[in-house]
Amino acid sequence: MISRYPPWMYAAPLALIALLVACSPPGNFRKDAAHEQLLQSLRQCLVEISISGDKDFVSPCVGRDVSSLNGVSRRRLLDVLGPARLCIAPTETNFPDKEDCPGDQSPLWSFYRRVGSIDIGGGPELVCVTNKKGGCATVEWRRTK
């Protein structure tokens, strides 16, 4: 059987699909209601930490799955969660300049409060593991020491 269409006509749809996949944003994050609700819940949990009073406090948000935020921009996280608490890199930890971290460091937000401690660390942190495009390759929970 001989096709009446030239061979390139079969390749065109596959090329279009490949182009759409290559140009789509990395990660799972989309600007939809579910992701916005997750971001707002995380923001509310940070507020609860600041008003937790004179007791140690670990946010109930720590148990939430945040992997759907993979691919979110750092700017979006800063807009919702406020300034990062710390900036981390494989070999160093710093405080952010103004509200964001240098491009090669990952911002993190503390989701706990330790009363009477001047130490940094000792609880769950939300970390935006930064990619080269200024976004979060992954958003994940880490426990600091």
N, CA, C and O atoms as a MOPAC input file, in Angstrom:
PM7 MOZYME 1SCF
protein

 N      0.83800 1    -1.16200 1     0.00000 1
 C      0.00000 1     0.00000 1     0.00000 1
 C      0.88900 1     1.23300 1     0.00000 1
 O      1.84400 1     1.30700 1     0.77300 1
 N      0.59300 1     2.18300 1    -0.84100 1
 C      1.37100 1     3.41100 1    -0.96000 1
 C      0.58000 1     4.54200 1    -0.32800 1
 O     -0.60100 1     4.73500 1    -0.61800 1
 N      1.24500 1     5.27600 1     0.53100 1
 C      0.59300 1     6.40500 1     1.19700 1
 C      0.49500 1     7.58000 1     0.24500 1
 O      1.39100 1     7.81400 1    -0.56600 1
 N     -0.57900 1     8.30200 1     0.34800 1
 C     -0.72400 1     9.48000 1    -0.50300 1
 C     -0.10500 1    10.72200 1     0.12700 1
 O     -0.06700 1    11.77900 1    -0.50200 1
 N      0.38600 1    10.60300 1     1.37700 1
 C      1.02200 1    11.73700 1     2.04600 1
 C      2.53900 1    11.59400 1     1.98000 1
 O      3.05400 1    10.47900 1     2.06600 1
 N      3.26000 1    12.69400 1     1.83100 1
 C      4.72500 1    12.61800 1     1.84700 1
 C      5.22300 1    12.21400 1     3.23800 1
 O      4.53400 1    12.46300 1     4.22700 1
 N      6.40200 1    11.59700 1     3.33300 1
 C      6.93400 1    11.11300 1     4.62500 1
 C      7.06700 1    12.18900 1     5.70000 1
 O      6.89900 1    11.90200 1     6.88600 1
 N      7.36300 1    13.41300 1     5.30000 1
 C      7.54300 1    14.46300 1     6.30600 1
 C      6.23800 1    14.79300 1     7.03500 1
 O      6.27300 1    15.33400 1     8.14000 1
 N      5.11300 1    14.48100 1     6.44600 1
 C      3.82000 1    14.73700 1     7.09200 1
 C      3.63700 1    13.87800 1     8.34400 1
 O      2.91900 1    14.26800 1     9.26500 1
 N      4.27600 1    12.72500 1     8.37800 1
 C      4.19000 1    11.87500 1     9.55600 1
 C      5.11900 1    12.36300 1    10.65900 1
 O      4.82300 1    12.19700 1    11.84200 1
 N      6.22500 1    12.95500 1    10.28100 1
 C      7.20600 1    13.43200 1    11.24700 1
 C      6.77500 1    14.75200 1    11.87600 1
 O      7.18100 1    15.04900 1    13.00000 1
 N      5.97200 1    15.54600 1    11.19200 1
 C      5.58900 1    16.87000 1    11.69100 1
 C      4.88500 1    16.81600 1    13.05700 1
 O      5.25500 1    17.58500 1    13.94500 1
 N      3.88200 1    15.93700 1    13.26500 1
 C      3.24300 1    15.89400 1    14.59200 1
 C      4.21000 1    15.49000 1    15.71100 1
 O      4.14300 1    16.01900 1    16.82100 1
 N      5.10200 1    14.55600 1    15.40800 1
 C      6.08100 1    14.15100 1    16.42300 1
 C      7.03300 1    15.29700 1    16.75900 1
 O      7.38600 1    15.49600 1    17.92100 1
 N      7.44200 1    16.03800 1    15.75400 1
 C      8.32100 1    17.18400 1    15.99100 1
 C      7.60300 1    18.24500 1    16.81800 1
 O      8.21300 1    18.86100 1    17.69200 1
 N      6.34100 1    18.46300 1    16.55900 1
 C      5.56700 1    19.44200 1    17.32500 1
 C      5.45000 1    19.02500 1    18.79000 1
 O      5.60400 1    19.85800 1    19.68300 1
 N      5.18500 1    17.77600 1    19.03700 1
 C      5.10000 1    17.26500 1    20.41200 1
 C      6.44100 1    17.43200 1    21.11500 1
 O      6.48000 1    17.87200 1    22.26400 1
 N      7.53000 1    17.09100 1    20.45200 1
 C      8.86300 1    17.24400 1    21.04800 1
 C      9.15100 1    18.69800 1    21.37800 1
 O      9.72900 1    18.99000 1    22.42600 1
 N      8.76000 1    19.61200 1    20.50800 1
 C      8.97500 1    21.04000 1    20.74100 1
 C      8.17300 1    21.52200 1    21.94500 1
 O      8.69000 1    22.27800 1    22.76800 1
 N      6.92900 1    21.09900 1    22.05500 1
 C      6.09800 1    21.51100 1    23.18800 1
 C      6.65200 1    20.99400 1    24.51100 1
 O      6.64500 1    21.71700 1    25.50700 1
 N      7.12500 1    19.77400 1    24.53300 1
 C      7.71200 1    19.20900 1    25.75000 1
 C      8.98500 1    19.95100 1    26.11300 1
 O      9.20400 1    20.25900 1    27.28500 1
 N      9.82700 1    20.24500 1    25.13700 1
 C     11.09600 1    20.93900 1    25.39900 1
 C     10.87100 1    22.35500 1    25.88900 1
 O     11.66600 1    22.86000 1    26.68200 1
 N      9.81500 1    23.00600 1    25.44300 1
 C      9.56400 1    24.40100 1    25.82000 1
 C      8.70000 1    24.53900 1    27.06400 1
 O      8.52100 1    25.65300 1    27.55700 1
 N      8.16800 1    23.46100 1    27.57900 1
 C      7.31800 1    23.54800 1    28.77000 1
 C      8.17300 1    23.82200 1    29.99300 1
 O      9.33100 1    23.40700 1    30.03800 1
 N      7.62800 1    24.51300 1    30.98600 1
 C      8.41300 1    24.82100 1    32.17500 1
 C      8.78100 1    23.55000 1    32.92800 1
 O      8.00100 1    22.59700 1    32.95400 1
 N      9.97100 1    23.52800 1    33.54700 1
 C     10.38300 1    22.33800 1    34.28100 1
 C      9.58700 1    22.19500 1    35.57500 1
 O      9.06400 1    23.17800 1    36.10000 1
 N      9.50100 1    20.99500 1    36.07500 1
 C      8.85200 1    20.76900 1    37.35500 1
 C      7.36000 1    20.57400 1    37.22600 1
 O      6.81800 1    20.44800 1    36.12800 1
 N      6.70900 1    20.55200 1    38.37900 1
 C      5.28500 1    20.27400 1    38.45500 1
 C      4.43600 1    21.52500 1    38.62500 1
 O      3.22100 1    21.47500 1    38.43900 1
 N      5.05500 1    22.64200 1    38.97300 1
 C      4.29800 1    23.83200 1    39.35400 1
 C      3.53100 1    24.42800 1    38.18600 1
 O      4.06800 1    24.61700 1    37.09400 1
 N      2.26200 1    24.71900 1    38.44300 1
 C      1.42500 1    25.43900 1    37.50700 1
 C      0.66600 1    26.49800 1    38.28600 1
 O      0.40700 1    26.33500 1    39.47900 1
 N      0.32100 1    27.55100 1    37.62900 1
 C     -0.41800 1    28.62500 1    38.28600 1
 C     -1.89600 1    28.26000 1    38.30900 1
 O     -2.69500 1    28.81500 1    37.55400 1
 N     -2.25100 1    27.32400 1    39.18000 1
 C     -3.64200 1    26.92400 1    39.28800 1
 C     -4.09400 1    27.05400 1    40.74000 1
 O     -3.29600 1    27.37300 1    41.62200 1
 N     -5.35800 1    26.80900 1    40.97300 1
 C     -5.93300 1    27.01200 1    42.29900 1
 C     -5.30800 1    26.11100 1    43.36100 1
 O     -5.09900 1    26.55300 1    44.49100 1
 N     -5.00700 1    24.86400 1    43.02300 1
 C     -4.43900 1    23.93100 1    44.00300 1
 C     -3.05100 1    24.38200 1    44.45000 1
 O     -2.74200 1    24.34200 1    45.64100 1
 N     -2.21800 1    24.80700 1    43.51000 1
 C     -0.88100 1    25.26000 1    43.87400 1
 C     -0.93900 1    26.58000 1    44.65300 1
 O     -0.16700 1    26.79100 1    45.58800 1
 N     -1.84100 1    27.44300 1    44.26600 1
 C     -1.99700 1    28.70900 1    44.98800 1
 C     -2.46200 1    28.44900 1    46.42100 1
 O     -2.00200 1    29.10700 1    47.35400 1
 N     -3.35800 1    27.50600 1    46.59100 1
 C     -3.82900 1    27.16400 1    47.93100 1
 C     -2.68800 1    26.59100 1    48.77800 1
 O     -2.58500 1    26.91400 1    49.96200 1
 N     -1.84300 1    25.76000 1    48.20000 1
 C     -0.69300 1    25.22800 1    48.92900 1
 C      0.24500 1    26.34900 1    49.35100 1
 O      0.70400 1    26.37500 1    50.49300 1
 N      0.53100 1    27.26800 1    48.45000 1
 C      1.40400 1    28.39400 1    48.79100 1
 C      0.80000 1    29.23900 1    49.91700 1
 O      1.51100 1    29.64700 1    50.83600 1
 N     -0.49300 1    29.49900 1    49.84700 1
 C     -1.14600 1    30.30400 1    50.88900 1
 C     -1.17400 1    29.56000 1    52.23000 1
 O     -1.06400 1    30.18600 1    53.28400 1
 N     -1.31900 1    28.23800 1    52.19700 1
 C     -1.26500 1    27.44500 1    53.43500 1
 C      0.11100 1    27.53800 1    54.08000 1
 O      0.22800 1    27.67800 1    55.29700 1
 N      1.15000 1    27.45800 1    53.25300 1
 C      2.51300 1    27.59800 1    53.78000 1
 C      2.71200 1    28.97900 1    54.39000 1
 O      3.34500 1    29.11300 1    55.43800 1
 N      2.17700 1    29.99700 1    53.74200 1
 C      2.27800 1    31.36400 1    54.28100 1
 C      1.57400 1    31.45600 1    55.63600 1
 O      2.10600 1    32.04300 1    56.57800 1
 N      0.38900 1    30.87900 1    55.73100 1
 C     -0.35000 1    30.91000 1    56.99200 1
 C      0.41400 1    30.18600 1    58.09100 1
 O      0.41100 1    30.62700 1    59.24000 1
 N      1.05800 1    29.09600 1    57.75700 1
 C      1.85500 1    28.36600 1    58.75000 1
 C      3.01900 1    29.21200 1    59.25700 1
 O      3.34800 1    29.16100 1    60.44200 1
 N      3.64000 1    29.98500 1    58.37900 1
 C      4.71500 1    30.88200 1    58.83500 1
 C      4.17800 1    31.95000 1    59.79100 1
 O      4.85100 1    32.31400 1    60.75500 1
 N      2.98500 1    32.44400 1    59.53000 1
 C      2.36600 1    33.42300 1    60.42600 1
 C      2.10200 1    32.78700 1    61.78700 1
 O      2.34100 1    33.41600 1    62.81800 1
 N      1.61600 1    31.56000 1    61.80200 1
 C      1.33300 1    30.86600 1    63.05900 1
 C      2.59000 1    30.67700 1    63.89700 1
 O      2.52500 1    30.69700 1    65.12600 1
 N      3.71600 1    30.49700 1    63.25100 1
 C      4.97500 1    30.35400 1    63.98700 1
 C      5.28700 1    31.63800 1    64.74500 1
 O      5.70900 1    31.59500 1    65.90000 1
 N      5.08100 1    32.76900 1    64.10100 1
 C      5.40200 1    34.04500 1    64.74200 1
 C      4.47200 1    34.38000 1    65.90400 1
 O      4.83200 1    35.17700 1    66.77000 1
 N      3.29200 1    33.79100 1    65.93300 1
 C      2.35700 1    34.08400 1    67.02400 1
 C      2.19600 1    32.89500 1    67.97500 1
 O      1.22900 1    32.83700 1    68.73600 1
 N      3.13000 1    31.95700 1    67.93600 1
 C      3.00700 1    30.72600 1    68.72400 1
 C      3.24900 1    30.92600 1    70.21000 1
 O      3.05700 1    29.99500 1    70.99200 1
 N      3.66300 1    32.10900 1    70.61500 1
 C      3.83400 1    32.37800 1    72.03500 1
 C      5.16500 1    31.91100 1    72.57600 1
 O      6.14800 1    31.79500 1    71.84500 1
 N      5.17900 1    31.64300 1    73.87800 1
 C      6.41700 1    31.30100 1    74.58700 1
 C      6.59200 1    29.79600 1    74.71700 1
 O      6.78300 1    29.28200 1    75.81900 1
 N      6.52900 1    29.10500 1    73.62100 1
 C      6.73500 1    27.66000 1    73.63600 1
 C      7.37700 1    27.23800 1    72.32000 1
 O      7.24300 1    27.91900 1    71.30200 1
 N      8.07100 1    26.11200 1    72.35500 1
 C      8.61700 1    25.55500 1    71.12500 1
 C      7.45200 1    25.19600 1    70.21200 1
 O      6.38800 1    24.78500 1    70.67600 1
 N      7.66000 1    25.35400 1    68.93500 1
 C      6.56600 1    25.13400 1    67.99100 1
 C      7.12800 1    24.58200 1    66.68700 1
 O      8.12100 1    25.08700 1    66.16400 1
 N      6.48500 1    23.54500 1    66.16900 1
 C      6.79100 1    23.01600 1    64.83700 1
 C      5.49000 1    23.06900 1    64.05700 1
 O      4.45900 1    22.56600 1    64.50300 1
 N      5.55400 1    23.67900 1    62.90200 1
 C      4.37200 1    23.87500 1    62.08400 1
 C      3.77300 1    22.55400 1    61.60800 1
 O      4.50700 1    21.63100 1    61.25600 1
 N      2.44100 1    22.46000 1    61.59600 1
 C      1.79900 1    21.27200 1    61.03500 1
 C      1.96600 1    21.18900 1    59.51400 1
 O      1.69100 1    20.14500 1    58.92200 1
 N      2.40400 1    22.25300 1    58.89100 1
 C      2.63800 1    22.22500 1    57.43800 1
 C      3.77900 1    21.30000 1    57.05700 1
 O      3.88600 1    20.89200 1    55.90100 1
 N      4.62200 1    20.96900 1    58.00300 1
 C      5.79900 1    20.15900 1    57.70300 1
 C      5.41900 1    18.81400 1    57.10000 1
 O      6.19900 1    18.25500 1    56.33000 1
 N      4.27800 1    18.29200 1    57.41500 1
 C      3.85300 1    17.00900 1    56.86100 1
 C      3.28400 1    17.09000 1    55.45400 1
 O      2.99300 1    16.05900 1    54.84700 1
 N      3.12200 1    18.29200 1    54.93000 1
 C      2.51400 1    18.44700 1    53.60600 1
 C      3.49300 1    18.10600 1    52.49100 1
 O      4.69100 1    18.37100 1    52.59400 1
 N      2.97100 1    17.52400 1    51.44100 1
 C      3.77300 1    17.22300 1    50.25600 1
 C      3.93400 1    18.50800 1    49.45000 1
 O      2.95100 1    19.06800 1    48.96600 1
 N      5.17200 1    18.97200 1    49.30600 1
 C      5.44200 1    20.19900 1    48.57000 1
 C      6.08900 1    19.93200 1    47.21300 1
 O      6.50300 1    20.86800 1    46.53000 1
 N      6.17600 1    18.67600 1    46.82200 1
 C      6.83500 1    18.34400 1    45.55800 1
 C      6.11600 1    18.94000 1    44.34900 1
 O      6.73200 1    19.11900 1    43.29800 1
 N      4.84600 1    19.24400 1    44.47800 1
 C      4.12900 1    19.86100 1    43.35800 1
 C      4.60500 1    21.28200 1    43.08500 1
 O      4.26700 1    21.86000 1    42.05200 1
 N      5.38600 1    21.84800 1    44.00300 1
 C      5.93900 1    23.18700 1    43.79000 1
 C      7.25200 1    23.15900 1    43.01500 1
 O      7.80500 1    24.21500 1    42.70400 1
 N      7.75800 1    21.97300 1    42.69800 1
 C      8.98400 1    21.89100 1    41.90400 1
 C      8.79900 1    22.68900 1    40.62100 1
 O      7.80600 1    22.51600 1    39.91500 1
 N      9.74900 1    23.55900 1    40.32200 1
 C      9.66600 1    24.38700 1    39.12700 1
 C      9.13700 1    25.78300 1    39.38200 1
 O      9.17100 1    26.61500 1    38.47500 1
 N      8.64800 1    26.07600 1    40.58500 1
 C      8.16600 1    27.41400 1    40.90500 1
 C      9.35500 1    28.38300 1    40.88400 1
 O     10.48900 1    27.98900 1    41.15700 1
 N      9.08900 1    29.63100 1    40.56300 1
 C     10.17100 1    30.61300 1    40.56100 1
 C     10.49600 1    31.03100 1    41.99500 1
 O      9.62600 1    31.04300 1    42.86500 1
 N     11.74900 1    31.36900 1    42.22200 1
 C     12.14600 1    31.88400 1    43.53700 1
 C     11.35400 1    33.13800 1    43.86000 1
 O     10.94500 1    33.34000 1    45.00300 1
 N     11.13500 1    33.98200 1    42.86000 1
 C     10.40200 1    35.23700 1    43.05800 1
 C      9.00600 1    34.95200 1    43.60700 1
 O      8.53900 1    35.65100 1    44.50600 1
 N      8.34100 1    33.93500 1    43.07400 1
 C      6.98500 1    33.60400 1    43.53200 1
 C      7.00800 1    33.15800 1    44.99000 1
 O      6.14600 1    33.55800 1    45.77300 1
 N      7.98800 1    32.33300 1    45.36200 1
 C      8.09400 1    31.91200 1    46.75900 1
 C      8.36000 1    33.10600 1    47.67000 1
 O      7.76500 1    33.20900 1    48.74300 1
 N      9.24100 1    34.00200 1    47.25700 1
 C      9.53100 1    35.18700 1    48.06500 1
 C      8.29900 1    36.07000 1    48.20500 1
 O      8.04400 1    36.61400 1    49.28000 1
 N      7.53300 1    36.21600 1    47.12500 1
 C      6.31300 1    37.02700 1    47.18000 1
 C      5.31400 1    36.47000 1    48.18300 1
 O      4.65300 1    37.23100 1    48.88900 1
 N      5.20100 1    35.15100 1    48.24900 1
 C      4.20900 1    34.52900 1    49.12600 1
 C      4.74800 1    34.32400 1    50.54300 1
 O      4.06200 1    34.64600 1    51.51400 1
 N      5.95700 1    33.79700 1    50.67400 1
 C      6.49500 1    33.41800 1    51.98500 1
 C      7.28300 1    34.52200 1    52.67200 1
 O      7.57300 1    34.43100 1    53.86500 1
 N      7.62700 1    35.55400 1    51.93500 1
 C      8.43100 1    36.62100 1    52.51300 1
 C      9.91500 1    36.31300 1    52.36400 1
 O     10.29100 1    35.32700 1    51.73100 1
 N     10.74700 1    37.15100 1    52.94400 1
 C     12.19200 1    36.97300 1    52.80000 1
 C     12.66600 1    35.61600 1    53.31400 1
 O     12.14000 1    35.08100 1    54.29000 1
 N     13.66600 1    35.08200 1    52.63500 1
 C     14.26300 1    33.82400 1    53.08500 1
 C     14.93900 1    34.03700 1    54.42900 1
 O     15.42600 1    35.13000 1    54.71900 1
 N     14.96700 1    32.99800 1    55.24400 1
 C     15.62700 1    33.09400 1    56.54200 1
 C     17.12600 1    32.90200 1    56.40900 1
 O     17.91300 1    33.60800 1    57.04000 1
 N     17.51100 1    31.94600 1    55.58900 1
 C     18.92200 1    31.65200 1    55.35200 1
 C     19.12500 1    31.30400 1    53.88800 1
 O     18.18300 1    31.00800 1    53.15300 1
 N     20.41100 1    31.35200 1    53.48800 1
 C     20.82300 1    30.94100 1    52.15000 1
 C     21.84000 1    29.82300 1    52.32600 1
 O     22.78600 1    29.94400 1    53.10300 1
 N     21.63300 1    28.73800 1    51.59800 1
 C     22.55900 1    27.61900 1    51.75100 1
 C     23.16700 1    27.23500 1    50.41600 1
 O     22.54700 1    27.36800 1    49.36100 1
 N     24.38300 1    26.76100 1    50.49300 1
 C     25.11400 1    26.20100 1    49.36700 1
 C     25.84300 1    24.98500 1    49.92200 1
 O     25.91000 1    24.82200 1    51.14000 1
 N     26.38500 1    24.13500 1    49.07400 1
 C     27.05200 1    22.93600 1    49.59300 1
 C     28.15000 1    23.22000 1    50.61600 1
 O     28.39300 1    22.40000 1    51.50200 1
 N     28.81100 1    24.36400 1    50.50500 1
 C     29.93700 1    24.63700 1    51.40400 1
 C     29.73000 1    25.79200 1    52.36100 1
 O     30.61800 1    26.08800 1    53.16100 1
 N     28.57400 1    26.46100 1    52.30500 1
 C     28.38700 1    27.61700 1    53.18100 1
 C     26.91500 1    27.88600 1    53.47600 1
 O     26.01300 1    27.42600 1    52.77600 1
 N     26.71600 1    28.65500 1    54.54800 1
 C     25.39900 1    29.13300 1    54.93700 1
 C     25.53000 1    30.61700 1    55.23000 1
 O     26.43300 1    31.03700 1    55.95400 1
 N     24.61800 1    31.41800 1    54.65900 1
 C     24.66500 1    32.86400 1    54.82800 1
 C     23.27200 1    33.40000 1    55.09900 1
 O     22.27100 1    32.69900 1    54.94900 1
 N     23.23700 1    34.65900 1    55.50200 1
 C     21.96900 1    35.36800 1    55.59500 1
 C     21.71600 1    36.02500 1    54.24700 1
 O     22.66600 1    36.39200 1    53.55500 1
 N     20.45100 1    36.18200 1    53.86100 1
 C     20.15800 1    36.78500 1    52.55400 1
 C     20.50200 1    38.27400 1    52.52800 1
 O     20.43600 1    38.95600 1    53.55100 1
 N     20.86800 1    38.76200 1    51.35300 1
 C     20.99500 1    40.19400 1    51.12300 1
 C     19.59300 1    40.69500 1    50.83400 1
 O     18.95200 1    40.25300 1    49.88000 1
 N     19.12100 1    41.61000 1    51.65100 1
 C     17.74200 1    42.07900 1    51.56300 1
 C     16.81200 1    40.89500 1    51.75500 1
 O     16.74500 1    40.35100 1    52.85700 1
 N     16.08200 1    40.47100 1    50.71100 1
 C     15.15000 1    39.36100 1    50.93600 1
 C     15.52000 1    38.08500 1    50.19900 1
 O     15.04400 1    37.01000 1    50.56300 1
 N     16.36000 1    38.17600 1    49.17200 1
 C     16.69800 1    36.98500 1    48.40100 1
 C     18.16200 1    36.62200 1    48.59100 1
 O     18.97300 1    37.42600 1    49.05100 1
 N     18.46700 1    35.41000 1    48.23000 1
 C     19.82600 1    34.88200 1    48.31900 1
 C     20.55000 1    35.12700 1    46.99700 1
 O     19.91400 1    35.35100 1    45.96700 1
 N     21.88700 1    35.08400 1    47.03200 1
 C     22.61900 1    35.12200 1    45.75900 1
 C     22.17000 1    33.96600 1    44.86900 1
 O     21.72000 1    32.93500 1    45.36900 1
 N     22.28800 1    34.13300 1    43.56300 1
 C     21.78500 1    33.16300 1    42.59500 1
 C     22.31200 1    31.75200 1    42.74700 1
 O     21.63900 1    30.79500 1    42.36300 1
 N     23.51800 1    31.60500 1    43.30500 1
 C     24.09900 1    30.26400 1    43.43400 1
 C     23.78900 1    29.61400 1    44.77600 1
 O     24.29900 1    28.53400 1    45.07500 1
 N     22.95600 1    30.26500 1    45.58500 1
 C     22.57700 1    29.71200 1    46.88900 1
 C     21.06900 1    29.48200 1    46.93400 1
 O     20.30000 1    30.17100 1    46.26300 1
 N     20.67000 1    28.52200 1    47.72000 1
 C     19.25700 1    28.15300 1    47.83200 1
 C     18.62900 1    28.81400 1    49.05400 1
 O     19.16800 1    28.71100 1    50.15600 1
 N     17.48800 1    29.49600 1    48.87000 1
 C     16.80800 1    30.10200 1    50.01700 1
 C     16.06000 1    29.04500 1    50.82500 1
 O     15.60500 1    28.03500 1    50.29000 1
 N     15.94500 1    29.30700 1    52.13400 1
 C     15.15500 1    28.41700 1    52.98300 1
 C     14.36200 1    29.22200 1    53.99000 1
 O     14.73300 1    30.33500 1    54.36400 1
 N     13.26200 1    28.63000 1    54.41800 1
 C     12.36400 1    29.23900 1    55.39300 1
 C     12.19600 1    28.25200 1    56.53800 1
 O     11.98700 1    27.06000 1    56.31100 1
 N     12.28600 1    28.74200 1    57.75500 1
 C     12.15100 1    27.90100 1    58.94800 1
 C     10.68300 1    27.72600 1    59.30100 1
 O      9.92900 1    28.69700 1    59.35700 1
 N     10.28900 1    26.50400 1    59.53400 1
 C      8.91200 1    26.20000 1    59.92300 1
 C      8.86500 1    25.66400 1    61.34400 1
 O      8.14000 1    24.71400 1    61.63800 1
 N      9.64800 1    26.28500 1    62.22600 1
 C      9.67300 1    25.92000 1    63.63500 1
 C     10.14400 1    27.12400 1    64.43200 1
 O     10.65700 1    28.09900 1    63.88200 1
 N      9.95700 1    27.02900 1    65.73700 1
 C     10.43500 1    28.07100 1    66.64700 1
 C     10.94700 1    27.39100 1    67.89700 1
 O     10.26800 1    26.55400 1    68.49200 1
 N     12.15100 1    27.76000 1    68.28600 1
 C     12.74100 1    27.23000 1    69.51300 1
 C     12.86800 1    28.38600 1    70.49700 1
 O     13.64000 1    29.31800 1    70.27000 1
 N     12.13000 1    28.32800 1    71.56400 1
 C     12.11900 1    29.40000 1    72.56100 1
 C     13.42900 1    29.38000 1    73.34400 1
 O     13.90700 1    28.32400 1    73.75700 1
 N     13.99100 1    30.55400 1    73.53600 1
 C     15.17900 1    30.69000 1    74.36700 1
 C     16.47100 1    30.26500 1    73.71200 1
 O     17.50700 1    30.22500 1    74.37600 1
 N     16.44600 1    29.94800 1    72.43900 1
 C     17.65100 1    29.50000 1    71.75900 1
 C     18.12300 1    30.57900 1    70.79900 1
 O     17.33000 1    31.15200 1    70.05200 1
 N     19.40800 1    30.84700 1    70.82600 1
 C     19.96300 1    31.79200 1    69.86600 1
 C     20.60200 1    31.06500 1    68.68800 1
 O     21.07300 1    31.69200 1    67.73900 1
 N     20.61500 1    29.74400 1    68.76000 1
 C     21.17600 1    28.94100 1    67.67500 1
 C     20.23400 1    28.94100 1    66.47800 1
 O     19.01600 1    29.04500 1    66.61500 1
 N     20.83500 1    28.82100 1    65.31400 1
 C     20.06200 1    28.64300 1    64.09400 1
 C     20.07600 1    27.15800 1    63.78400 1
 O     21.12600 1    26.51700 1    63.83500 1
 N     18.93800 1    26.62300 1    63.46900 1
 C     18.85100 1    25.20600 1    63.14200 1
 C     18.11900 1    24.44600 1    64.21200 1
 O     17.77000 1    24.98400 1    65.26300 1
 N     17.89300 1    23.19000 1    63.92600 1
 C     17.23000 1    22.33400 1    64.88800 1
 C     15.78900 1    22.03400 1    64.55200 1
 O     15.03400 1    21.57400 1    65.40800 1
 N     15.39700 1    22.28800 1    63.31600 1
 C     14.01900 1    22.02400 1    62.96000 1
 C     13.83100 1    21.92400 1    61.46600 1
 O     14.79100 1    21.99500 1    60.69900 1
 N     12.57500 1    21.75700 1    61.05500 1
 C     12.27100 1    21.59500 1    59.63600 1
 C     12.35400 1    22.91500 1    58.87400 1
 O     11.87600 1    23.95200 1    59.33400 1
 N     12.96900 1    22.84700 1    57.70400 1
 C     13.13800 1    24.01500 1    56.83900 1
 C     12.57300 1    23.67600 1    55.46100 1
 O     12.71200 1    22.55000 1    54.98300 1
 N     11.94200 1    24.64900 1    54.83800 1
 C     11.50600 1    24.51000 1    53.45900 1
 C     12.60500 1    25.09100 1    52.58200 1
 O     12.97200 1    26.25600 1    52.73300 1
 N     13.13000 1    24.28600 1    51.66900 1
 C     14.26800 1    24.69600 1    50.85100 1
 C     13.87000 1    24.70500 1    49.38100 1
 O     13.27600 1    23.75600 1    48.86900 1
 N     14.21500 1    25.80100 1    48.72300 1
 C     14.09600 1    25.90300 1    47.26700 1
 C     15.47800 1    25.58900 1    46.71400 1
 O     16.36600 1    26.44100 1    46.73900 1
 N     15.66600 1    24.37600 1    46.21800 1
 C     16.95000 1    23.99900 1    45.62800 1
 C     17.00800 1    24.65000 1    44.25200 1
 O     16.31300 1    24.25000 1    43.31800 1
 N     17.85700 1    25.66200 1    44.16200 1
 C     17.87800 1    26.55100 1    43.00900 1
 C     18.47100 1    25.90500 1    41.76400 1
 O     19.44500 1    25.15500 1    41.82600 1
 N     17.84400 1    26.22400 1    40.62200 1
 C     18.40700 1    25.80000 1    39.34500 1
 C     19.05400 1    27.00200 1    38.65800 1
 O     19.00300 1    28.11500 1    39.18100 1
 N     19.64700 1    26.78800 1    37.51800 1
 C     20.38000 1    27.84900 1    36.81700 1
 C     19.47000 1    28.91100 1    36.21100 1
 O     19.94700 1    29.97300 1    35.81100 1
 N     18.17900 1    28.64300 1    36.13600 1
 C     17.24400 1    29.58800 1    35.52400 1
 C     16.57200 1    30.49500 1    36.54400 1
 O     15.66500 1    31.24600 1    36.18600 1
 N     16.99000 1    30.44700 1    37.80000 1
 C     16.39100 1    31.30100 1    38.81700 1
 C     15.12100 1    30.73500 1    39.41700 1
 O     14.36300 1    31.45100 1    40.07100 1
 N     14.89000 1    29.48300 1    39.20100 1
 C     13.72100 1    28.83600 1    39.76500 1
 C     14.12900 1    27.77700 1    40.76500 1
 O     15.30500 1    27.62500 1    41.09500 1
 N     13.15300 1    27.06100 1    41.23300 1
 C     13.39800 1    25.98300 1    42.18800 1
 C     13.34000 1    24.65700 1    41.43900 1
 O     12.27200 1    24.23000 1    41.00200 1
 N     14.47800 1    24.01700 1    41.29500 1
 C     14.48100 1    22.69100 1    40.67600 1
 C     13.60600 1    21.77100 1    41.52000 1
 O     12.79100 1    21.01500 1    40.99100 1
 N     13.78200 1    21.84200 1    42.83800 1
 C     12.91500 1    21.12200 1    43.76600 1
 C     12.60200 1    22.02800 1    44.94700 1
 O     13.37200 1    22.92600 1    45.28900 1
 N     11.46700 1    21.77100 1    45.55300 1
 C     11.08800 1    22.38900 1    46.83000 1
 C     10.92200 1    21.21500 1    47.77500 1
 O     10.15500 1    20.29100 1    47.50200 1
 N     11.64400 1    21.25200 1    48.89100 1
 C     11.65700 1    20.07900 1    49.76500 1
 C     11.83700 1    20.47900 1    51.22100 1
 O     12.30900 1    21.56900 1    51.54200 1
 N     11.44400 1    19.56100 1    52.08200 1
 C     11.64900 1    19.73100 1    53.52500 1
 C     12.99700 1    19.14900 1    53.90000 1
 O     13.37100 1    18.07200 1    53.43700 1
 N     13.72500 1    19.87200 1    54.74500 1
 C     14.97100 1    19.37500 1    55.31100 1
 C     14.95900 1    19.69700 1    56.80500 1
 O     14.41600 1    20.71400 1    57.23700 1
 N     15.56500 1    18.81500 1    57.56700 1
 C     15.69700 1    19.06300 1    59.00900 1
 C     17.13100 1    19.46500 1    59.29100 1
 O     18.07200 1    18.73900 1    58.97300 1
 N     17.28000 1    20.63200 1    59.89400 1
 C     18.62000 1    21.10300 1    60.23100 1
 C     19.00500 1    20.64600 1    61.62100 1
 O     18.15600 1    20.26200 1    62.42500 1
 N     20.28400 1    20.69200 1    61.88700 1
 C     20.78700 1    20.27200 1    63.19600 1
 C     21.09400 1    21.46600 1    64.05800 1
 O     21.52900 1    21.30900 1    65.19900 1

